[in-house]
Amino acid sequence: MSYNKLLSNFSSKIGKLLEDDDDEYNIIIRVGEEPNIKHFKAHSIILRAISPYFRDTCKNTTKKEGNLFYIEKSDISPSIFDVILRFIYTGTISMENRNNTEITKLLEAAQELKLNELVGFLKEHLIQHRNQGDLKDQKIQKIPSSITVKNVKDSCLIQSSIHPNNSRESSKSLRRRGKIQLVGSGPGDPNLLTLAAYQAIQEADVILSDKLVPNEVLKLIPSHIEVLIAAKKFCANVEASQAELNRLGLEALNQGKKVVRLKQGDPFLFGRGGEEFVFYRSNGYIPQVIPGISSCMSAPLLANIPVTHRGVASQFLVCTGTGRKNTLPEIPTYHPYRTTVFLMACHRIKQITQDLMKEGNYPAECPCVVIEKASCVDQNVIKGTIGTIADILERVGHNPPGTLVIGWSCITLA
Ligand SMILES: C[S@@+](CC[C@H](N)C(=O)[O-])C[C@H]1O[C@@H](n2cnc3c(N)ncnc32)[C@H](O)[C@@H]1O
């Protein structure tokens, strides 16, 4: 089972169990030498499943020693163990106040425990810093690709026991950090949310939403959950609104909250999802991304347009109608067997269709459809050709959001 799957399967259960101090699952691990011993609270199921190292340790423990076991390991310091444990529980890691030598040691420990995602994160972090010329320390010029497990029988420093009396004290020192999920909410109809998205919405502490997410979806959010729609505050300034949402998200994460960033359609398609991923990761929180049904597929489908169809369309291209800083998009050239879908294009449909004919050699009679509010109760489908669609839309009026679909597949099922 992958690390992520494991976490998502157990995360809600773990939260409850750790708070309930359930002895069956919770163990207290003591790490370090006198007088610097640190106590950590841990979940035995996760530790067992997370890596062969912990799996063996926990097996031995329950078999041989009942409530007590000893991990014979000298080269994980309490502070490094702390980072690893936090990573196991939250999937996030903070590099604050860590020096380069510590990061290298952490990398080695993570490799030994076969925590591949943590290894990947740390390597990336080291590479970034090396590229920025931050790394003066010779020891980490060479990033270790693997590490030999040492026999450390003689230097036993980590001791573990089930110790309910210590649990409360320990859980204070191991306060959980926040968790961030970038969640796709689909095209609009709440029935088109995935189960994973629905679950994330129900379990969040804070939801940050685009103004594009329709009310029908927002209505699914339980009333006790805080919902922030920053776009309302900065509706004229997309950059400011984005920065505000990021700031609010980070603030909530630093307070240990479960944050859901609800995004229209699919989070990674023209939605700045990738940028937000980078933002949170660079602040020490690796987001979990939950895909959503994108309008680029669902809008044509809900207007009976098969984006590929044997003998009609063997290609499917998705474009934006709005380039960086609201510039005109790059215009694709005509291909008779291609369905071309434009998002964010209806407000400048006249310009785009003219450019498609002039620069892209699209024939004026090539069929076009605009699907407005796909999947919503007021979905509307407007049909025309490249030569006529802009005028038709102007005449009937546009009700955003709309997706423009171009190609012969538009009339295949008509
Ligand atoms: C910023 S993009 C986000 C796209 C989104 N990430 C997705 O995967 O659908 C917004 C554009 O998606 C399209 N769109 C979103 N929802 C739609 C809907 N319900 N019906 C038609 N088009 C929609 C419109 O072209 C709109 O301008």
The ligand as a Gaussian input file, in Angstrom:
#p B3LYP/6-31G(d) Opt

LIG

0 1
 C      -10.214000      29.149000     -14.618000
 S      -10.887000      27.948000     -15.675000
 C      -10.925000      26.606000     -14.582000
 C      -11.145000      25.303000     -15.261000
 C      -11.316000      24.184000     -14.269000
 N      -10.129000      23.959000     -13.532000
 C      -11.773000      22.898000     -14.926000
 O      -11.038000      21.907000     -14.906000
 O      -12.885000      22.873000     -15.415000
 C      -12.520000      28.480000     -15.785000
 C      -13.149000      28.149000     -17.114000
 O      -13.663000      26.822000     -17.099000
 C      -14.828000      26.756000     -17.896000
 N      -15.949000      26.300000     -17.072000
 C      -15.921000      26.113000     -15.763000
 N      -17.101000      25.627000     -15.319000
 C      -17.890000      25.518000     -16.383000
 C      -19.218000      25.091000     -16.581000
 N      -19.954000      24.651000     -15.576000
 N      -19.695000      25.115000     -17.825000
 C      -18.942000      25.529000     -18.847000
 N      -17.694000      25.947000     -18.734000
 C      -17.148000      25.943000     -17.507000
 C      -15.075000      28.134000     -18.441000
 O      -14.448000      28.198000     -19.720000
 C      -14.336000      29.000000     -17.453000
 O      -13.953000      30.228000     -18.033000

